[in-house]
Amino acid sequence: MSFFLVCNLGHQLAGIGSVGGAVIDTSNCYSGFPMPIIQIHGTSDDQVGYDQYKVDNLVKICAAYNGCNPNPVESNLPDLNTTDNSTVTKFVYEGGRNNAIVELFRVNGG
């Protein structure tokens, strides 16, 4: 839903957040504005598969569109719940037009 809004109403948005979502078809996508984006996605998602929907690639495309540095700052977040068998790696693409950044929170095993 968030990516649909960017493609169709990007000129009316200040940024988007997507949890477990992905873009399926960008052929009609238009947004002439830098768009800060936060994406949260689990690598074990069985509905919108992380690898199946190429979430890493989607985030890189968004970063490139925004003119961000293609090399993200990567960090591992503290594992606050050691019983859930998941961890989180954060990727931040900075330096975009109008200070737009793109962030991915990859939930490893989630």
C-alpha positions in Angstrom: 0.0 0.0 0.0 2.8 2.5 0.9 4.6 1.9 -2.3 1.4 2.2 -4.3 0.9 5.6 -2.6 4.4 6.8 -3.5 3.8 5.8 -7.2 0.5 7.5 -7.4 0.4 10.3 -4.8 4.1 10.9 -4.1 3.7 14.7 -4.6 1.4 14.7 -1.6 3.6 12.7 0.8 6.5 13.5 3.0 7.7 9.9 3.3 6.5 6.3 3.8 7.0 3.4 6.0 6.4 -0.2 4.9 6.3 -3.3 7.1 6.5 -6.5 5.1 5.5 -4.9 1.9 7.0 -4.8 -1.5 6.5 -3.3 -5.0 5.1 -5.8 -7.5 4.8 -3.6 -10.6 6.5 -0.2 -11.0 5.6 0.2 -14.7 3.1 3.0 -13.9 5.0 4.4 -11.0 5.7 8.1 -11.0 6.9 10.3 -8.3 9.1 13.3 -9.1 10.0 14.0 -5.5 12.7 12.6 -3.2 10.9 10.2 -0.8 12.3 9.2 2.6 11.5 5.5 3.1 11.7 3.1 6.0 11.2 -0.6 5.2 10.9 -3.3 7.9 10.9 -6.9 6.6 11.6 -10.3 8.0 13.8 -12.8 6.1 11.4 -15.6 7.1 8.2 -13.9 5.9 6.1 -16.6 4.3 3.6 -14.2 2.8 5.8 -11.6 1.1 9.1 -13.6 0.9 12.2 -11.5 1.5 14.1 -13.2 -1.3 11.1 -13.8 -3.6 10.3 -10.1 -3.7 13.9 -9.0 -3.7 13.6 -6.6 -0.8 17.3 -5.8 -0.8 17.1 -4.8 -4.4 13.9 -2.8 -3.8 15.6 -0.8 -1.1 18.6 -0.2 -3.4 16.4 1.1 -6.2 14.6 3.5 -3.7 18.0 4.7 -2.5 19.2 5.3 -6.1 16.0 7.1 -7.0 16.6 9.4 -4.0 20.2 10.0 -5.0 21.5 8.4 -1.8 24.9 6.9 -1.3 24.8 3.4 -2.8 26.8 2.0 0.1 24.6 1.8 3.2 25.8 2.3 6.8 25.1 -1.2 8.3 24.7 -1.9 12.0 23.3 -4.7 14.2 20.7 -3.6 16.7 20.8 -5.0 20.2 19.1 -8.4 20.6 16.6 -7.5 23.3 14.7 -10.7 23.1 17.1 -13.7 22.8 14.2 -16.2 22.9 12.6 -15.2 19.6 15.5 -16.5 17.4 15.7 -13.3 15.4 18.0 -10.3 15.2 17.8 -7.0 13.4 20.3 -5.5 11.0 19.8 -1.9 10.0 20.9 -0.4 6.7 20.8 3.3 6.2 21.3 4.9 2.8 22.2 8.6 3.3 23.0 11.7 1.3 19.9 11.8 -0.8 18.3 14.8 -2.5 16.7 17.1 0.0 18.3 15.0 2.8 16.0 12.0 1.9 17.3 8.8 3.4 16.2 5.2 2.9 16.3 2.7 5.8 15.9 -1.0 5.9 15.4 -2.9 9.1 16.0 -6.5 8.1 14.6 -8.9 10.7 16.9 -11.9 10.4 14.9 -15.1 11.1 11.7 -13.1 11.6 
